[in-house]
């Protein structure tokens, strides 16, 4: 496959228990669609056609998202003249070529990415299913990252967002030698990555967001990383590439909004932001005032 997206969606979603005992995190609702469907539309609008979906926990439920089996519902709607809802059903999923890959053992994000190796021939992207990005033009961040990779010939392109200094200890943080503009987008030339540093040791307040662009060379570096506590730490592979003299750059999210839906706060905020984008901010503010 060329120009493909790898979407790891295998985890247990422990921070959202007990609902994730039943539903995998990737299919929890974001407004009226599963989280995963929003990620797939982002890929579609970025020009991606092939997707490698890494699954494990409750993977049958994830597969169910893509199965038809709605003939009864469609017939019921048609009998009631609800062609508008039939159209919504038909058009709810983007047309993509999806390959399901089972992750037999949850050995981290690095292990999930390695499973995609036999499907990847060229530059590819990784999209974390628990990171939601709200942007005015869907897929624009990924398109920008792919363009930056092409212009800079970078081995890795990260996406980063600015956070309050007090929040840096929750994320992976970049240390950069310089920054600049490419195609009116701020980029950083990365010289180190520090995972969840204390506030006083953080080299910046630019934290890594779950969108990446890689060359196939990443697989070799991931294989060199020994497992720790049963997981392959992808950050260590990135650091090894930097130490080897490889070029790693980061693209600033700019005015886009980013949420980690792997925890209750992030999930709730992402849900609200998604609904506000569809229904309008004032309407959602009114709903909230009515409740609170």
N, C-alpha and C positions, 0 to 999 in steps of 0.2 A: 504494500500500500504506500502511496505517496500523499503528502499533505494530509496527514491523518491526526486525529485527536485520541489520546489515551485518557480515559476517565476512570480513575479508581473509585469504586463504590462498594467496597467489600466489608467495611468495618462494622462493628457491633453497635456503634452509636451510644456508648455507655452513659454519656452525659445527658442523654435525653430519655433514659429509662424512666418509667416502664413502657412507654409507647413503642420504643424501638425493640422491645421483645417481640412485638407482633409485626411491625412495619419497619423495614430498613430505612435508615435516615434519608436515603436518596429519593424515596417516594413519599415522604411527608409532604403535606400540601403547602404550596406557596401560592396563596390566593386560591384559585380553583384548578391549579395544575400541580403535578408532582415537581419537586425540586429538580429532579433529573431532567424533566422535559424542558425547563427553563435553560439548563446548561446546554442541552442539545440545540435549542434554538440559537443560543449564543454561537455555538460552533457553526451552525448552518449559515448565519449571517456573516461569519468571518470567512466564508468561502470554503469551509471544510466539508468534505463529502463522506469520508470514511471514519468510523469511530470504533475503537477497541474499548469495550466496557468490561472492566475487571470487577468480578462479583464473588461473593462468598456467603455472607449472612443473609438468610431469607432471599436467596437469589431467584427462587421461583416467583416471588412477588414482583421483583424487578422485571423479570421476563413477561409477566402478565401485563405490564404497561404497554407492551408492543404487540400483544395478541389481539386478534379481532374479537370474536365472541360477543359482539354487541348487536347481533341481528335482531334479537327480541326487542331490545331497547329502541333501535332504529325504527322498527315496524310500529311500535307503540307511539313514538313521536310523530311518525308520518300520518297515522290514523287521526291524530289530533291536530294536524296541520302545522306542526312545529318544525318546518323545514329549516328554520334558522338554527335550531339546536342540532339538527342532523348535520348541517354544514359545519357547525362548531366542532362536533365530534370528529368529522372526517378530516378537518384541517388542524386538529389539535396537535398532531405529531409531525415534526419535520421529516422530510423524505431523505434519509441517510442510510448508508450501508453500515450496518452494525454487526460486529463480531463479538460474541460473548466469550470471555475467557475466565475460567474458574481459578481463583486463587486458593489452592488447597490448604495453605497455612498462612495465617495472617502475620507476615514477617515484615511489616512496615511498608511505607510508601515506596521505598527503594525496591523492595521485593515485588510490589505490584507493577512498577514500571518495567522491571526486568522481564516480566511475563509477556510484554508486548514486543519483545525483540524480533521474533520471527515474522512479525507482520510489518515491521518498519523498514523502509528502504532509504529514506531521506529525512529532511527536516520534519519534525513533528512537534505537536504541542501536548502538554499535560494540563488537564483541567480538573481541579479537585472538586468533587461533587458537593462538598460541604462549604464551599466558598461561593457566595452569590454576589454578583456585581450588578449594580443598577446603573445603567448608562443611557444617555439620551438616544444614542444610536447603537443598537444591540450588535455585539461582535466587533465594535470599533477598537477596543483594546487589543484583542488578539490580532486583528489586521495590522495595527500599529506595531505590535511586537514582531510579527513576521517581517514587516518592512524594515524595521531596525536591524533585525538579524541579517537580512539581505544586504543592507547598506554597510554594516560594520563587520560582516563575516564573523560574528561572535559565535563562540562554541555553546554558550548558554545565554539566553535572555530571560531575566526574571521580571516580575512585576512587583512594584513596591508602592506603599502608601505611607504618608506621613501621619504619625500618631502623637499624642501628648507624651512628653518624656516619661511621665509616671507609668505609662502603659507598655514601655518597651520590653519589660521583663516577661511579657506574655508571648513574645513572638521571636522569630528569627530576624536578626538585624544586619544590615549591610554596613560595611566600612568601605568608603569609596575614595579613590585618589583624586578624582575631579568629576565635574558634571558639565553638561552642555546641552545644546538643542539639536535635535535631528527632526526634520519635518515638523517643526513647531512643537515638538514634544521634548520635555526634559528627560534626559537620560543620565545615568551614573555609571562610571567605570569602576567596577567592584574589585577590591583587592583583598577582602576577607568577609566571612560570614560568621556571626556569633549567635548561637542559639540561646534565647531567653537570658540575656545578660542582666546582671543587677543594674539599676539605674545609673550608678556612678561609673560603670564600666562599659556602657553602651557607646559604640563609636559614632552613632547617629540615631535619629528617631525615624528612620526610613525602614519599615518592616516588610517582610516578604509576604506577598499575597499568592493564593493558589492558582496562578497561571504561569506556565513556563513554556519556553521554546528550546528544544534540544536538537543537537545533531546525533546521529546514531552512535557516536563515540561515547556517549554517556553510559552505555551499557557496559563497556569495558571498565570504566571507573567504578560503577556500582558493584561489579563482581569483585573488585579489589577491597571493598569495605567489609570487614569481618562483622558478623552479627553480634549485637550486644542486647542482652535480655530478649533474644529471639527476634530482633528486628534489624533490618538494614537501614542505616541512617543516611538518607539521600544528601543531607547537608555535608557530610564528610566526603562524599563523592565530589560535590561541587568544590569543596575546599582543595581537594587533591588536584582538580583541574586548574584551579587558580595557581597553586604551587608549581604546577607543571608548565606554567607560562601561557595557559589557555586564556582566551578573552571571555570575560563574563561581564555583561552589561545589564542594567536594570532600567525599566521604563516606569516612569511616574504615572500613577493612576490619574493624576490631575483632579478634575472635578467629579469624577465618578465616585460612587459610594460603594463600600465593600462591607460585607457581613460574613462572619464565621457562624454558620447555622448549626454547628456541632454542639452549641450550648444554648440554654433556654433564652438568655438575653439576646444573643445574636439572632436566633431563629425568630423570636418575637419581633425584633426590629426589622428584619428582612421581610417578614410577612406584611408588616405595616407599610413599609416602603414600597413593596410590590403592589399592594392594593391601592396606595395613594397614586402610584404612577398610572394605574388603570382607571381609577374612579375619580381622581382629582384630590388634591391635598385638603381643600376646604371641606369636602364631604367627609373625609376620614377624620379630620379634626373634630367635626361636629359629632360623628359617631362616638369618638373617645370622650368628648365632653358629656354626652348623654349617659355614658356608663360611669364615668368617674366624677 
